[in-house]
Amino acid sequence: NLVPLARNLGYIDVDRIGMAGESRGGMMTYLAIKHGLRVSAAAVIGASVDEEAEALRRSMIGVYRDLVPGFAHNPQHCYRERSVMRWPQYINAPLLLLHGDMDWRVDPHGAITLARRLSELGKPHTLVMFDHDDHTLDLHRAGKEQLMVSWFVHYLSPN
């Protein structure tokens, strides 16, 4: 709903939209792109790529039950629908993946696996793994922010 609103404001270039999300916001970024939000570039920090695998590693049943419609009736379907590894072909924007290699909340190997799959599909992306850092990249906050700014300047600046 933000894009039609932005278009109506008249001073926003809706052909150059960037989207960033951290953790669950990263998953929501993947979902927004999957469901047709046209963005010129995206960045995700510490985002899960495989909800089924993450559910086995660290239970989020309470969160899913409270926030995901239909979860109680078909949890596997809900996990699959929110797992970008099941549908990486729908990622149609340059994607910056940022992840800490010491993230205990979300398996860092998921970002590596997604990056490999995006490479196989010829999708533009960059993966940056931060040594000895956690879920929100607290040790590399300035570096994370600079990478994101550079990414968005590169993809969103007018020609």
DSSP file with accessible surface (Angstrom, degrees, kcal/mol):
  #  RESIDUE AA STRUCTURE BP1 BP2  ACC     N-H-->O    O-->H-N    N-H-->O    O-->H-N    TCO  KAPPA ALPHA  PHI   PSI    X-CA   Y-CA   Z-CA
    1    1 A N     >        0   0  185      0, 0.0     4,-1.4     0, 0.0     5,-0.1   0.000 360.0 360.0 360.0 -18.3    0.0    0.0    0.0
    2    2 A L  H  >  +     0   0  140      2,-0.2     4,-3.1     1,-0.2     5,-0.2   0.854 360.0  58.4 -70.2 -33.4    3.0    2.3    0.4
    3    3 A V  H  > S+     0   0   32      2,-0.2     4,-2.9     1,-0.2     5,-0.2   0.955 106.9  45.2 -65.3 -49.2    3.7    2.4   -3.3
    4    4 A P  H  > S+     0   0   63      0, 0.0     4,-2.2     0, 0.0    -1,-0.2   0.922 115.2  49.8 -59.3 -38.5    0.3    3.8   -4.4
    5    5 A L  H  X S+     0   0   95     -4,-1.4     4,-1.3     2,-0.2    -2,-0.2   0.952 111.9  47.3 -62.0 -47.2    0.5    6.3   -1.6
    6    6 A A  H  X S+     0   0   16     -4,-3.1     4,-0.9     1,-0.2     6,-0.6   0.904 110.2  53.0 -61.2 -41.8    4.0    7.4   -2.6
    7    7 A R  H >< S+     0   0  136     -4,-2.9     3,-0.9     1,-0.2    -1,-0.2   0.917 107.5  51.8 -60.1 -42.4    2.9    7.6   -6.3
    8    8 A N  H 3< S+     0   0  137     -4,-2.2    -1,-0.2     1,-0.2    -2,-0.2   0.756  97.7  66.1 -68.7 -23.7    0.0    9.9   -5.2
    9    9 A L  H 3< S-     0   0   80     -4,-1.3    -1,-0.2    -3,-0.4    -2,-0.2   0.802  93.3-149.0 -68.0 -29.5    2.3   12.2   -3.3
   10   10 A G  S << S+     0   0   67     -4,-0.9    -1,-0.1    -3,-0.9    -3,-0.1   0.234  77.3  75.3  86.7 -15.0    3.9   13.1   -6.6
   11   11 A Y  S    S+     0   0  182     -5,-0.3     2,-0.5     2,-0.0    -4,-0.1   0.333  74.7  87.9-114.7  10.3    7.4   13.8   -5.5
   12   12 A I  S    S-     0   0   74     -6,-0.6     2,-1.2    -5,-0.1    -2,-0.2  -0.920  72.5-134.9-111.6 131.6    8.6   10.2   -4.9
   13   13 A D    >   -     0   0   66     -2,-0.5     3,-1.7     1,-0.2    -6,-0.1  -0.708  20.0-174.3 -84.6  98.1   10.2    8.2   -7.7
   14   14 A V  T 3  S+     0   0   21     -2,-1.2     3,-0.3     1,-0.3    -1,-0.2   0.528  78.1  70.1 -76.0  -2.1    8.4    4.9   -7.4
   15   15 A D  T 3  S+     0   0  100      1,-0.2    -1,-0.3    24,-0.0     2,-0.2   0.463  99.2  51.0 -87.7  -2.9   10.6    3.4  -10.1
   16   16 A R  S <  S+     0   0   88     -3,-1.7     2,-0.4     2,-0.0    -1,-0.2  -0.657  74.7 152.4-134.0  78.1   13.6    3.6   -7.7
   17   17 A I        -     0   0   37     -3,-0.3    23,-3.3    -2,-0.2    24,-1.1  -0.907  23.3-164.7-111.0 134.4   12.6    2.0   -4.4
   18   18 A G  E     -a   41   0A  32     -2,-0.4     2,-0.4    21,-0.2    24,-0.2  -0.873   4.3-164.0-112.3 150.1   14.9    0.3   -2.0
   19   19 A M  E     -a   42   0A  49     22,-1.7    24,-2.0    -2,-0.3     2,-0.4  -1.000   6.7-178.1-137.4 135.6   13.9   -2.0    0.7
   20   20 A A  E     +a   43   0A  50     -2,-0.4     2,-0.3    22,-0.2    24,-0.2  -0.973   2.7 177.5-131.7 145.9   15.8   -3.2    3.8
   21   21 A G  E     -a   44   0A   8     22,-1.8    24,-2.2    -2,-0.4     2,-0.4  -0.991  15.9-150.3-149.5 143.1   14.9   -5.6    6.5
   22   22 A E  E >   -a   45   0A  75     -2,-0.3     3,-2.2    22,-0.2    24,-0.2  -0.941  66.4 -36.3-115.2 133.4   16.6   -7.1    9.5
   23   23 A S  T >> S+     0   0   43     22,-3.4     4,-1.5    -2,-0.4     3,-1.0  -0.341 142.1   8.0  59.6-119.0   15.8  -10.5   11.0
   24   24 A R  H 3> S+     0   0  120      1,-0.3     4,-2.5     2,-0.2    -1,-0.3   0.869 130.9  60.9 -60.6 -32.7   12.0  -11.0   10.5
   25   25 A G  H <> S+     0   0   27     -3,-2.2     4,-1.8     1,-0.2    -1,-0.3   0.840 100.3  55.0 -62.5 -30.1   12.0   -7.8    8.5
   26   26 A G  H <> S+     0   0    0     -3,-1.0     4,-2.4    19,-0.3    -1,-0.2   0.916 107.1  48.7 -67.1 -42.9   14.4   -9.6    6.1
   27   27 A M  H  X S+     0   0   11     -4,-1.5     4,-2.6     1,-0.2    -2,-0.2   0.917 110.7  51.3 -62.0 -40.1   11.9  -12.4    5.6
   28   28 A M  H  X S+     0   0   75     -4,-2.5     4,-2.7     2,-0.2    -1,-0.2   0.859 106.6  54.7 -66.1 -32.7    9.2   -9.8    5.0
   29   29 A T  H  X S+     0   0    1     -4,-1.8     4,-2.2     2,-0.2    -2,-0.2   0.947 109.0  47.5 -63.5 -47.3   11.5   -8.2    2.4
   30   30 A Y  H  X S+     0   0    3     -4,-2.4     4,-2.7     1,-0.2    -2,-0.2   0.931 113.7  48.4 -57.8 -45.5   11.8  -11.5    0.6
   31   31 A L  H  X S+     0   0   19     -4,-2.6     4,-2.5     2,-0.2    -2,-0.2   0.896 108.1  53.2 -64.1 -41.3    8.0  -12.0    0.8
   32   32 A A  H  <>S+     0   0   25     -4,-2.7     5,-2.8     2,-0.2    -1,-0.2   0.927 112.5  44.9 -60.7 -42.8    7.2   -8.5   -0.5
   33   33 A I  H ><5S+     0   0   12     -4,-2.2     3,-1.8     3,-0.2    -2,-0.2   0.935 111.7  52.9 -66.4 -44.3    9.4   -9.1   -3.5
   34   34 A K  H 3<5S+     0   0   37     -4,-2.7    -2,-0.2     1,-0.3    -1,-0.2   0.890 108.0  51.8 -56.1 -39.5    7.9  -12.6   -4.0
   35   35 A H  T 3<5S-     0   0  137     -4,-2.5    -1,-0.3    -5,-0.2    -2,-0.2   0.268 130.8 -88.4 -89.9  14.5    4.4  -11.1   -4.0
   36   36 A G  T < 5 +     0   0   54     -3,-1.8     2,-0.4     1,-0.3    -3,-0.2   0.465  70.0 151.3 103.5   2.7    5.2   -8.5   -6.6
   37   37 A L      < -     0   0   55     -5,-2.8     2,-0.8    -6,-0.2    -1,-0.3  -0.559  42.0-138.5 -67.1 121.5    6.6   -5.4   -4.9
   38   38 A R        +     0   0  181     -2,-0.4     2,-0.3   -24,-0.1   -21,-0.1  -0.766  32.1 169.2 -86.8 110.0    8.9   -3.9   -7.5
   39   39 A V        -     0   0   14     -2,-0.8   -21,-0.2    53,-0.1     3,-0.1  -0.907  35.7-145.0-118.1 150.7   12.1   -2.7   -5.8
   40   40 A S  S    S-     0   0   34    -23,-3.3     2,-0.3    -2,-0.3   -22,-0.2   0.685  85.3  -2.8 -85.0 -20.9   15.3   -1.6   -7.5
   41   41 A A  E     -a   18   0A   0    -24,-1.1   -22,-1.7    52,-0.2     2,-0.3  -0.957  63.5-162.2-164.9 154.0   17.5   -3.0   -4.7
   42   42 A A  E     -ab  19  95A   0     52,-2.6    54,-2.4    -2,-0.3     2,-0.4  -0.977   1.7-164.1-141.4 153.5   17.1   -4.8   -1.4
   43   43 A A  E     -ab  20  96A   0    -24,-2.0   -22,-1.8    -2,-0.3     2,-0.4  -0.997   6.2-169.3-137.2 138.9   19.3   -5.6    1.6
   44   44 A V  E     -ab  21  97A   3     52,-2.8    54,-2.6    -2,-0.4     2,-0.5  -0.988   5.7-159.6-130.5 142.4   18.7   -8.1    4.4
   45   45 A I  E    S-ab  22  98A   7    -24,-2.2   -22,-3.4    -2,-0.4   -19,-0.3  -0.981  74.3 -19.0-122.4 121.4   20.5   -8.5    7.7
   46   46 A G  S    S+     0   0    0     52,-2.6     2,-0.3    -2,-0.5    53,-0.1   0.807  88.2 163.9  58.6  34.3   20.4  -11.8    9.6
   47   47 A A        -     0   0    4     51,-0.3    -1,-0.2   -26,-0.1     2,-0.2  -0.671  38.5-121.0 -91.3 139.9   17.3  -13.1    7.8
   48   48 A S        -     0   0   11     -2,-0.3    36,-0.3   -25,-0.2     3,-0.2  -0.480  21.7-174.0 -70.7 143.7   16.2  -16.7    7.8
   49   49 A V  S    S+     0   0    5      1,-0.2    36,-2.3    58,-0.2     2,-0.3   0.535  76.2  40.4-113.6 -13.6   16.0  -18.3    4.4
   50   50 A D     >  -     0   0   50     33,-0.2     4,-2.3    34,-0.2    -1,-0.2  -0.824  58.8-176.5-141.4  95.6   14.5  -21.7    5.4
   51   51 A E  H  > S+     0   0   17     28,-0.5     4,-2.2    -2,-0.3     5,-0.1   0.820  84.4  56.4 -66.2 -32.4   11.8  -21.5    8.1
   52   52 A E  H  > S+     0   0   36      2,-0.2     4,-1.4    27,-0.2    -1,-0.2   0.946 110.6  43.8 -63.7 -46.8   11.4  -25.3    8.3
   53   53 A A  H  > S+     0   0   44      1,-0.2     4,-1.6     2,-0.2    -2,-0.2   0.911 113.9  50.7 -64.9 -40.8   15.1  -25.8    9.1
   54   54 A E  H  X S+     0   0   19     -4,-2.3     4,-3.3     1,-0.2    -1,-0.2   0.872 105.2  57.1 -65.2 -35.7   15.0  -22.9   11.5
   55   55 A A  H  < S+     0   0   24     -4,-2.2    -1,-0.2     1,-0.2    -2,-0.2   0.855 108.0  47.7 -64.1 -33.2   12.0  -24.3   13.3
   56   56 A L  H  < S+     0   0  162     -4,-1.4    -1,-0.2    -3,-0.2    -2,-0.2   0.829 116.8  43.4 -73.5 -32.7   13.9  -27.6   13.9
   57   57 A R  H  < S+     0   0  108     -4,-1.6     2,-0.3     1,-0.3    -2,-0.2   0.874 134.1   5.2 -79.4 -41.5   16.9  -25.6   15.2
   58   58 A R  S  < S-     0   0   78     -4,-3.3    -1,-0.3    -5,-0.1     2,-0.1  -0.895  81.6-122.2-151.8 112.3   15.0  -23.1   17.4
   59   59 A S        +     0   0   80     -2,-0.3    -4,-0.1    -3,-0.2    -3,-0.1  -0.330  33.3 166.6 -65.0 130.2   11.3  -23.2   17.9
   60   60 A M     >  +     0   0   60     -2,-0.1     4,-2.8     2,-0.1     5,-0.3  -0.032  35.5 126.2-124.3  24.7    9.4  -20.1   17.0
   61   61 A I  H  > S+     0   0   77      1,-0.2     4,-3.3     2,-0.2     5,-0.3   0.893  71.2  52.6 -56.0 -43.1    6.0  -21.9   17.2
   62   62 A G  H  > S+     0   0   29      1,-0.2     4,-2.0     2,-0.2    -1,-0.2   0.926 111.9  45.6 -60.3 -42.9    4.5  -19.2   19.6
   63   63 A V  H  > S+     0   0   59      2,-0.2     4,-2.1     1,-0.2     5,-0.2   0.945 116.1  45.1 -65.3 -48.3    5.5  -16.4   17.3
   64   64 A Y  H  X S+     0   0   12     -4,-2.8     4,-2.7     1,-0.2     7,-0.3   0.920 111.4  52.6 -63.0 -43.6    4.2  -18.2   14.2
   65   65 A R  H  < S+     0   0  142     -4,-3.3    -1,-0.2    -5,-0.3     7,-0.2   0.907 115.8  41.3 -59.8 -38.4    1.0  -19.2   15.9
   66   66 A D  H  < S+     0   0  122     -4,-2.0    -1,-0.2    -5,-0.3    -2,-0.2   0.802 127.6  27.9 -79.6 -29.4    0.3  -15.6   17.0
   67   67 A L  H  < S+     0   0   94     -4,-2.1    -2,-0.2    -5,-0.2    -3,-0.2   0.622 103.1  74.2-112.7 -15.4    1.3  -13.8   13.8
   68   68 A V  S >< S-     0   0   13     -4,-2.7     3,-1.8    -5,-0.2     4,-0.3  -0.894  74.7-130.6-111.3 114.7    0.8  -16.2   10.8
   69   69 A P  T 3  S+     0   0  109      0, 0.0    -3,-0.1     0, 0.0    -2,-0.0  -0.323  92.0  13.0 -59.1 135.2   -2.8  -16.8    9.6
   70   70 A G  T >> S+     0   0   41     -5,-0.1     4,-1.9     1,-0.0     3,-0.6   0.441  85.8 126.0  81.2   1.3   -3.5  -20.5    9.2
   71   71 A F  T <4  +     0   0   12     -3,-1.8     7,-0.1    -7,-0.3    -6,-0.1   0.910  69.1  55.3 -60.6 -42.1   -0.4  -21.7   11.1
   72   72 A A  T 34 S+     0   0   80     -4,-0.3    -1,-0.2     1,-0.2    -7,-0.1   0.841 112.9  42.7 -61.5 -31.7   -2.4  -23.9   13.5
   73   73 A H  T <4 S+     0   0  173     -3,-0.6    -1,-0.2     1,-0.2    -2,-0.2   0.799 135.2   7.9 -86.1 -30.6   -4.0  -25.8   10.6
   74   74 A N     X  +     0   0   78     -4,-1.9     4,-1.9     1,-0.1    -1,-0.2  -0.481  62.4 167.2-153.2  74.7   -1.0  -26.2    8.4
   75   75 A P  H  > S+     0   0   45      0, 0.0     4,-2.6     0, 0.0     5,-0.2   0.883  79.1  56.2 -61.9 -38.5    2.4  -25.2    9.9
   76   76 A Q  H  > S+     0   0   89      1,-0.2     4,-2.5     2,-0.2     5,-0.2   0.907 107.2  49.5 -62.1 -41.3    4.5  -26.8    7.2
   77   77 A H  H  > S+     0   0   82      1,-0.2     4,-2.6     2,-0.2    -1,-0.2   0.928 111.1  49.9 -61.6 -44.0    2.7  -24.9    4.4
   78   78 A C  H  X S+     0   0    6     -4,-1.9     4,-1.0     1,-0.2    -2,-0.2   0.905 111.0  49.2 -63.2 -41.5    3.2  -21.6    6.3
   79   79 A Y  H >< S+     0   0   12     -4,-2.6     3,-0.7     1,-0.2   -28,-0.5   0.941 112.6  47.4 -61.2 -48.8    6.9  -22.3    6.8
   80   80 A R  H >< S+     0   0   84     -4,-2.5     3,-1.5     1,-0.2     6,-0.2   0.900 107.6  55.4 -61.5 -41.4    7.4  -23.2    3.1
   81   81 A E  H 3< S+     0   0   71     -4,-2.6    -1,-0.2     1,-0.3    -2,-0.2   0.751 112.5  44.1 -63.7 -23.0    5.5  -20.1    1.9
   82   82 A R  T << S+     0   0   54     -4,-1.0     2,-0.7    -3,-0.7    -1,-0.3   0.242  91.2  97.4-106.2  12.7    7.9  -17.9    4.0
   83   83 A S    X   -     0   0    0     -3,-1.5     3,-2.5    -4,-0.2     4,-0.4  -0.863  55.3-162.9-109.1 103.8   11.1  -19.7    3.0
   84   84 A V  G >  S+     0   0    0     -2,-0.7     3,-1.5   -36,-0.3     6,-0.2   0.782  87.1  71.1 -57.9 -25.3   13.0  -17.9    0.2
   85   85 A M  G 3  S+     0   0   47    -36,-2.3    -1,-0.3     1,-0.3   -35,-0.1   0.753  94.1  56.5 -64.1 -19.8   15.0  -21.1   -0.5
   86   86 A R  G <  S+     0   0  129     -3,-2.5    -1,-0.3   -37,-0.3    -2,-0.2   0.654 124.7  18.9 -81.8 -16.9   11.8  -22.6   -1.8
   87   87 A W    X   +     0   0   11     -3,-1.5     3,-2.0    -4,-0.4    -2,-0.2  -0.146  66.6 146.1-150.4  49.6   11.4  -19.8   -4.4
   88   88 A P  G >   +     0   0    3      0, 0.0     3,-1.9     0, 0.0    -3,-0.1   0.758  67.1  76.4 -64.8 -18.8   14.6  -17.9   -5.0
   89   89 A Q  G 3  S+     0   0   81      1,-0.3    -2,-0.0    -5,-0.1    -5,-0.0   0.729  86.8  62.1 -63.4 -19.0   13.6  -17.4   -8.7
   90   90 A Y  G <  S+     0   0  117     -3,-2.0     2,-1.4    -6,-0.2    -1,-0.3   0.511  73.1 102.3 -86.0  -4.3   11.2  -14.7   -7.5
   91   91 A I    <   +     0   0    2     -3,-1.9     4,-0.1    -4,-0.2    -1,-0.1  -0.678  43.7 165.0 -81.0  95.7   14.0  -12.5   -6.1
   92   92 A N        +     0   0  113     -2,-1.4    -1,-0.1     2,-0.1   -53,-0.1  -0.249  45.6  73.9-112.1  43.1   14.0  -10.0   -8.9
   93   93 A A  S    S-     0   0    4     31,-0.1   -52,-0.2   -55,-0.1   -53,-0.1  -0.983  95.0 -89.1-146.4 146.4   16.0   -7.2   -7.4
   94   94 A P        -     0   0   19      0, 0.0   -52,-2.6     0, 0.0     2,-0.5  -0.389  52.0-152.0 -55.3 132.0   19.7   -6.9   -6.6
   95   95 A L  E     -bc  42 125A   1     29,-1.8    31,-2.1   -54,-0.2     2,-0.6  -0.948  16.9-159.7-122.5 125.9   20.1   -8.3   -3.1
   96   96 A L  E     -bc  43 126A   3    -54,-2.4   -52,-2.8    -2,-0.5     2,-0.6  -0.917  13.8-162.8-100.5 119.3   22.7   -7.5   -0.4
   97   97 A L  E     -bc  44 127A   2     29,-3.3    31,-2.9    -2,-0.6     2,-0.4  -0.925   8.6-177.8-106.1 120.4   22.9  -10.3    2.1
   98   98 A L  E     +bc  45 128A   2    -54,-2.6   -52,-2.6    -2,-0.6     2,-0.3  -0.978  11.4 159.7-120.6 130.6   24.6   -9.4    5.4
   99   99 A H  E     - c   0 129A   3     29,-2.1    31,-2.8    -2,-0.4     2,-0.4  -0.997  36.0-126.7-152.0 143.1   25.1  -12.0    8.1
  100  100 A G  E >   - c   0 130A   0     34,-0.4     3,-1.4    -2,-0.3    31,-0.2  -0.749  17.0-140.5 -88.0 136.5   27.2  -12.6   11.2
  101  101 A D  T 3  S+     0   0   58     29,-2.5    33,-0.1    -2,-0.4    30,-0.1   0.616 102.8  52.1 -75.3  -6.5   29.1  -15.9   11.3
  102  102 A M  T 3  S+     0   0  114     31,-2.2     2,-0.4    28,-0.4    -1,-0.3   0.099  75.2 139.6-111.1  20.3   28.3  -16.2   15.0
  103  103 A D    <   +     0   0    7     -3,-1.4    31,-0.1    31,-0.3    30,-0.0  -0.516  26.4 180.0 -67.4 117.3   24.6  -15.6   14.7
  104  104 A W  S    S+     0   0  146     -2,-0.4    -1,-0.2     1,-0.1     3,-0.1   0.628  76.7  57.9 -93.5 -14.1   22.8  -18.1   17.1
  105  105 A R  S    S+     0   0   92      1,-0.3     2,-0.4     2,-0.0    -1,-0.1   0.882 116.8  24.0 -81.4 -42.0   19.3  -16.9   16.2
  106  106 A V  S    S-     0   0   12    -58,-0.0    -1,-0.3   -49,-0.0    -3,-0.1  -0.995  91.3-109.9-129.2 128.1   19.5  -17.6   12.4
  107  107 A D    >>  -     0   0   52     -2,-0.4     3,-1.5     1,-0.2     4,-0.6  -0.338  20.6-150.7 -58.9 118.2   21.8  -20.1   10.9
  108  108 A P  H >> S+     0   0   13      0, 0.0     4,-1.3     0, 0.0     3,-0.6   0.785  91.5  70.2 -63.1 -25.0   24.5  -18.2    8.9
  109  109 A H  H 3> S+     0   0  119      1,-0.2     4,-2.6     2,-0.2     5,-0.2   0.771  86.8  67.2 -64.9 -23.7   24.9  -21.1    6.5
  110  110 A G  H <> S+     0   0   14     -3,-1.5     4,-2.8     2,-0.2    -1,-0.2   0.921  98.7  49.8 -61.2 -42.5   21.4  -20.3    5.1
  111  111 A A  H <X S+     0   0    3     -3,-0.6     4,-2.5    -4,-0.6    -1,-0.2   0.906 111.1  50.0 -63.1 -38.6   22.7  -17.0    3.7
  112  112 A I  H  X S+     0   0   43     -4,-1.3     4,-2.2     2,-0.2    -2,-0.2   0.929 111.5  48.2 -65.1 -44.9   25.6  -18.8    2.1
  113  113 A T  H  X S+     0   0   59     -4,-2.6     4,-2.2     2,-0.2    -2,-0.2   0.917 111.8  49.4 -63.3 -42.6   23.2  -21.4    0.6
  114  114 A L  H  X S+     0   0    0     -4,-2.8     4,-2.9     1,-0.2     5,-0.2   0.928 108.8  52.9 -63.3 -43.0   20.9  -18.7   -0.7
  115  115 A A  H  X S+     0   0    9     -4,-2.5     4,-2.2     1,-0.2    -2,-0.2   0.916 109.0  49.9 -59.6 -41.8   23.8  -16.8   -2.3
  116  116 A R  H  X S+     0   0  154     -4,-2.2     4,-2.3     1,-0.2    -1,-0.2   0.926 111.9  47.9 -61.3 -43.7   24.9  -20.0   -4.1
  117  117 A R  H  X S+     0   0   86     -4,-2.2     4,-1.8     1,-0.2    -2,-0.2   0.906 110.0  51.5 -66.5 -40.5   21.4  -20.5   -5.4
  118  118 A L  H  <>S+     0   0    0     -4,-2.9     5,-2.9     1,-0.2     4,-0.4   0.893 108.9  52.3 -63.0 -37.5   21.1  -16.9   -6.5
  119  119 A S  H ><5S+     0   0   72     -4,-2.2     3,-1.3    -5,-0.2    -2,-0.2   0.932 107.4  51.5 -61.8 -45.7   24.4  -17.3   -8.4
  120  120 A E  H 3<5S+     0   0  137     -4,-2.3    -1,-0.2     1,-0.3    -2,-0.2   0.852 112.0  47.2 -59.1 -34.6   23.1  -20.4  -10.1
  121  121 A L  T 3<5S-     0   0   60     -4,-1.8    -1,-0.3    -5,-0.2    -2,-0.2   0.465 113.8-118.0 -86.5  -3.8   20.0  -18.5  -11.2
  122  122 A G  T < 5 +     0   0   64     -3,-1.3    -3,-0.2    -4,-0.4    -2,-0.1   0.786  59.2 156.1  72.0  27.6   22.1  -15.5  -12.4
  123  123 A K      < -     0   0   38     -5,-2.9    -1,-0.2    -6,-0.2     2,-0.2  -0.734  47.7-114.6 -89.4 131.6   20.5  -13.2   -9.9
  124  124 A P        +     0   0   68      0, 0.0   -29,-1.8     0, 0.0     2,-0.3  -0.460  57.9 135.0 -67.4 128.8   22.6  -10.1   -8.9
  125  125 A H  E     -c   95   0A  39    -31,-0.2     2,-0.4    -2,-0.2   -29,-0.2  -0.978  40.8-147.2-163.3 163.6   23.6  -10.3   -5.2
  126  126 A T  E     -c   96   0A  62    -31,-2.1   -29,-3.3    -2,-0.3     2,-0.5  -0.987  11.3-157.1-139.8 133.7   26.4   -9.8   -2.8
  127  127 A L  E     -c   97   0A  51     -2,-0.4     2,-0.5   -31,-0.2   -29,-0.2  -0.954   8.5-174.9-110.9 129.1   26.9  -11.8    0.4
  128  128 A V  E     -c   98   0A  37    -31,-2.9   -29,-2.1    -2,-0.5     2,-0.5  -0.985   5.7-164.7-124.0 117.7   29.0  -10.3    3.2
  129  129 A M  E     -c   99   0A  54     -2,-0.5     2,-0.6   -31,-0.2   -29,-0.2  -0.899  13.6-143.7-100.0 128.5   29.7  -12.5    6.2
  130  130 A F  E >   -c  100   0A  18    -31,-2.8   -29,-2.5    -2,-0.5     3,-1.3  -0.839  19.7-122.1 -98.2 120.5   30.9  -10.6    9.3
  131  131 A D  T 3  S-     0   0  103     -2,-0.6     3,-0.1     1,-0.3   -31,-0.0  -0.339  86.2  -4.9 -63.1 134.2   33.6  -12.5   11.3
  132  132 A H  T 3  S+     0   0  137      1,-0.2     2,-0.3    -2,-0.1    -1,-0.3   0.741 102.5 131.6  58.3  29.4   32.7  -13.1   15.0
  133  133 A D    <   -     0   0    2     -3,-1.3   -31,-2.2     1,-0.1    -1,-0.2  -0.748  46.0-131.4-115.7 165.9   29.5  -11.1   14.8
  134  134 A D    >   -     0   0   45     -2,-0.3     3,-0.9   -33,-0.1   -34,-0.4  -0.032  43.1 -67.4-101.6-161.8   26.0  -11.8   16.0
  135  135 A H  T 3  S+     0   0    6      1,-0.3  -112,-0.2   -33,-0.2   -35,-0.1   0.854 131.0  32.9 -62.0 -41.2   22.4  -11.6   14.6
  136  136 A T  T 3  S-     0   0   37   -114,-0.1    -1,-0.3   -37,-0.1   -37,-0.0   0.292 107.5-117.5-104.5  10.9   22.2   -7.8   14.3
  137  137 A L    X   +     0   0    0     -3,-0.9     3,-1.1     1,-0.1     7,-0.2   0.883  49.6 166.9  57.2  45.3   25.9   -7.2   13.5
  138  138 A D  G >  S+     0   0   74      1,-0.3     3,-0.9     2,-0.2     4,-0.2   0.840  71.6  52.9 -59.6 -35.0   26.5   -5.2   16.6
  139  139 A L  G 3  S+     0   0  125      1,-0.2    -1,-0.3     2,-0.1     3,-0.1   0.684 118.1  36.1 -75.9 -17.9   30.3   -5.4   16.2
  140  140 A H  G <> S+     0   0   66     -3,-1.1     4,-3.2     1,-0.1     5,-0.3  -0.085  73.2 133.3-124.8  34.1   30.2   -4.1   12.7
  141  141 A R  H <> S+     0   0  102     -3,-0.9     4,-2.5     1,-0.2     5,-0.2   0.924  77.1  44.7 -55.7 -48.2   27.3   -1.6   12.9
  142  142 A A  H  > S+     0   0   78      1,-0.2     4,-2.5     2,-0.2    -1,-0.2   0.927 115.4  48.0 -64.5 -42.1   29.2    1.2   11.0
  143  143 A G  H  > S+     0   0   36      2,-0.2     4,-2.4     1,-0.2    -2,-0.2   0.908 111.4  50.6 -65.0 -40.7   30.4   -1.2    8.3
  144  144 A K  H  X S+     0   0   10     -4,-3.2     4,-2.2    -7,-0.2    -2,-0.2   0.942 112.2  46.7 -60.3 -47.8   27.0   -2.7    7.9
  145  145 A E  H  X S+     0   0  100     -4,-2.5     4,-2.7    -5,-0.3    -2,-0.2   0.904 111.4  50.9 -65.1 -40.1   25.4    0.7    7.5
  146  146 A Q  H  X S+     0   0  114     -4,-2.5     4,-2.6     1,-0.2     5,-0.2   0.916 109.7  50.6 -65.0 -41.0   28.1    1.9    5.0
  147  147 A L  H  X S+     0   0   63     -4,-2.4     4,-2.4     2,-0.2    -1,-0.2   0.920 112.1  47.6 -61.3 -42.3   27.6   -1.2    2.9
  148  148 A M  H  X S+     0   0   31     -4,-2.2     4,-2.7     2,-0.2     5,-0.3   0.929 111.6  49.0 -67.2 -43.6   23.9   -0.7    2.8
  149  149 A V  H  X S+     0   0   83     -4,-2.7     4,-2.9     1,-0.2     5,-0.2   0.948 113.2  47.5 -60.5 -46.6   24.2    3.0    1.9
  150  150 A S  H  X S+     0   0   57     -4,-2.6     4,-2.5     2,-0.2    -1,-0.2   0.903 111.5  51.8 -60.5 -41.6   26.7    2.2   -0.9
  151  151 A W  H  X S+     0   0   25     -4,-2.4     4,-2.1    -5,-0.2    -2,-0.2   0.948 113.8  41.9 -60.2 -49.8   24.4   -0.6   -2.2
  152  152 A F  H  X S+     0   0   37     -4,-2.7     4,-2.6     2,-0.2     5,-0.3   0.892 112.8  52.9 -70.8 -36.2   21.4    1.7   -2.4
  153  153 A V  H  X S+     0   0   83     -4,-2.9     4,-1.7    -5,-0.3    -1,-0.2   0.944 110.9  49.3 -61.1 -44.2   23.3    4.6   -3.8
  154  154 A H  H  < S+     0   0  135     -4,-2.5    -2,-0.2    -5,-0.2    -1,-0.2   0.923 122.1  31.2 -60.5 -46.8   24.6    2.3   -6.6
  155  155 A Y  H  < S+     0   0   76     -4,-2.1    -1,-0.2    -5,-0.2    -2,-0.2   0.671 125.0  41.2 -91.2 -16.6   21.2    0.9   -7.5
  156  156 A L  H  < S+     0   0   38     -4,-2.6    -3,-0.2    -5,-0.2    -2,-0.2   0.588  84.4 106.1-108.7 -12.6   18.9    3.8   -6.7
  157  157 A S  S  < S-     0   0   54     -4,-1.7    -4,-0.0    -5,-0.3     2,-0.0  -0.410  79.1-104.8 -68.3 143.6   20.9    6.8   -8.1
  158  158 A P              0   0   95      0, 0.0    -1,-0.1     0, 0.0    -2,-0.1  -0.352 360.0 360.0 -64.2 149.1   19.6    8.3  -11.3
  159  159 A N              0   0  212     -3,-0.1    -3,-0.0    -2,-0.0     0, 0.0  -0.076 360.0 360.0 -63.6 360.0   21.7    7.4  -14.3
